[in-house]
Amino acid sequence: MAEFTYVREMDIDADPARVHALINDFRNWQQWSPWEDLDPDLQREYSGPAQGVGSHYAWRGNKKAGEGAMEITESNPARIDIKLSFLKPWKARNDVSFAIEPTGNGGAGSHVAWRMTGENKGMAAVFARMFNMDKMLGKDFEKGLARLKSAAES
């Protein structure tokens, strides 16, 4: 099975605490996630704490949005770790992390690294052999980071 890591990074002119809050509460993801607008009728379910460790988000949507769930497994000012489970269009289990570091602007800015790791298995492995997943998913990460930047800086 082919292990993978996809990473994109961006500097954001906002306090790290502001950036952290936008990621640490799944309800805020509607402001910046690149996948939230794939289905205007996306069904969302939130459970557990409103934010931080144990917070859970499940979605079900059209063929583009698919179906899956996320759970925050670690949260501190410098990092948020998430367990990501896809159910449709195929099953997969990945680890996602957001590293948030203050920049040299007196702590008023943030450097964010969005990382996803996992293994390509089954249909995901076939798909990964046919397409450049780093390029495809990288575009989504870049779009999401640009939206995160916009939300954090507004």
Residue pairs with C-beta under 8 A, 6 or more apart in sequence:
1 119
1 120
1 121
1 125
2 119
2 120
2 125
2 128
3 117
3 118
3 119
3 120
4 116
4 117
4 118
4 119
4 120
4 128
4 133
4 134
5 115
5 116
5 117
6 115
6 116
6 117
6 133
6 134
6 137
6 138
6 141
7 113
7 114
7 115
7 116
7 141
8 113
8 114
8 138
8 141
8 142
8 145
9 111
9 112
9 113
9 114
9 145
10 111
10 112
10 142
10 145
10 146
10 148
10 149
11 103
11 109
11 110
11 111
11 112
12 19
12 109
12 110
12 111
12 112
12 145
12 148
12 149
12 152
12 153
13 105
13 108
13 109
13 149
13 152
13 153
14 108
14 109
14 110
14 149
14 152
14 153
15 107
15 108
15 110
16 77
16 78
16 100
16 101
16 102
16 107
16 110
17 77
18 110
18 152
19 100
19 110
19 112
19 148
19 152
20 77
20 80
20 100
21 28
21 51
22 28
22 31
22 32
22 148
22 151
22 152
23 29
23 80
23 98
23 100
23 148
24 51
24 52
24 55
24 72
24 75
24 80
25 50
25 51
25 55
26 46
26 51
26 55
26 56
26 57
26 70
26 72
27 46
27 50
28 151
29 36
29 57
30 36
31 147
31 151
32 144
32 147
32 148
32 150
32 151
33 144
33 147
34 140
34 141
34 143
34 144
34 147
35 65
35 140
35 144
36 42
38 61
38 62
38 64
38 65
39 61
39 62
39 64
39 65
41 61
41 62
42 59
42 60
42 61
42 62
42 65
43 59
43 60
43 61
44 57
44 58
44 59
45 57
45 58
45 59
46 55
46 56
46 57
47 56
47 58
48 54
48 55
48 56
48 71
49 55
51 72
51 75
52 72
52 75
53 72
53 73
53 74
53 75
54 71
54 72
55 71
55 72
56 69
56 70
56 71
56 72
57 69
57 70
57 71
58 68
58 69
58 70
59 65
59 66
59 67
59 68
59 69
60 67
61 67
63 89
66 86
66 87
66 88
66 89
67 86
67 87
67 88
68 84
68 85
68 86
68 87
68 88
69 84
69 85
69 87
70 82
70 83
70 84
70 85
70 96
71 82
71 83
72 80
72 81
72 82
73 81
73 82
73 83
74 80
74 81
75 81
77 100
78 99
78 100
78 101
79 97
79 98
79 99
79 100
80 97
80 98
80 100
81 95
81 96
81 97
82 95
82 96
82 97
82 98
83 93
83 95
83 96
84 93
84 94
84 95
84 96
84 116
85 91
85 92
85 93
85 94
86 92
86 93
86 94
89 123
90 122
90 123
90 124
90 127
91 122
92 118
92 121
92 124
93 118
94 116
94 117
94 118
95 116
95 117
95 118
96 114
96 115
96 116
97 113
97 114
97 115
98 112
98 113
98 114
98 115
99 112
99 113
99 115
100 110
100 111
100 112
101 110
101 111
101 112
102 109
102 110
102 111
103 109
103 110
103 111
110 152
112 145
112 148
114 141
114 144
114 145
116 137
116 141
120 127
120 128
120 133
127 133
